[in-house]
């Protein structure tokens, strides 16, 4: 994962998982709405997978 991708995960979690599929976007969006930190953690985990 690149540095810019990690920054996108921190500042815009739902936008950083756009290329991972609809389910990932929905999960990260719901977690970001309930709390910013769970959304960031989920985005980092999803983007770290190959």
Secondary structure, DSSP 8 states (H G I E B T S, - for coil): --HHHHHHHHH-HHHHTGGG-HHHHHHHHHHHHH-HHHHHHHHHHHHH--
